[in-house]
Amino acid sequence: KLPFPSASFDRYVSNLSLMIVDNHMNQLKEAYRVLENGGIAGFSVFGRHKKSRFFTLLPASLKALGIELPKATKSYFHLNDVDKLKDNFKS
C-alpha cells in the first residue's frame, strides 16, 4: 500500500515496475486509489522478449557454452500482451 491518502495526486507514473511486483493488480488498484477523480496514470512494461537483447544476450551466450540458467518463476515479459494488459485496466 502506498503511504498516501486517497485522491492525493493528479498524475501517477510507473516506469518498468508493473511487471516485477508480486501482484500487478494491487499496483493498479493503488494507482487508482491515490489518483484524484479525472487523474491520469501512465505505465510502461517490457515489450516482446525476442526484441529485448538486454534480457536475451546473456542466457543465449551461456547456453552456447553449455550453461543453463535456472527457470525463473515469472518472466519480466508476462505483461507484454497488449490486449490482456488492457483487460487489467477494466477490472
Rosetta blueprint (number, residue, H / E / L):
1 K L
2 L L
3 P L
4 F L
5 P L
6 S L
7 A L
8 S L
9 F E
10 D E
11 R E
12 Y E
13 V E
14 S E
15 N E
16 L L
17 S L
18 L L
19 M L
20 I L
21 V L
22 D L
23 N L
24 H H
25 M H
26 N H
27 Q H
28 L H
29 K H
30 E H
31 A H
32 Y H
33 R H
34 V H
35 L E
36 E E
37 N E
38 G E
39 G E
40 I E
41 A E
42 G E
43 F E
44 S E
45 V L
46 F L
47 G L
48 R L
49 H H
50 K H
51 K H
52 S L
53 R H
54 F H
55 F H
56 T H
57 L H
58 L H
59 P H
60 A H
61 S H
62 L H
63 K H
64 A H
65 L L
66 G L
67 I L
68 E L
69 L L
70 P L
71 K L
72 A L
73 T L
74 K L
75 S L
76 Y L
77 F L
78 H L
79 L L
80 N L
81 D L
82 V H
83 D H
84 K H
85 L H
86 K H
87 D H
88 N H
89 F H
90 K H
91 S L
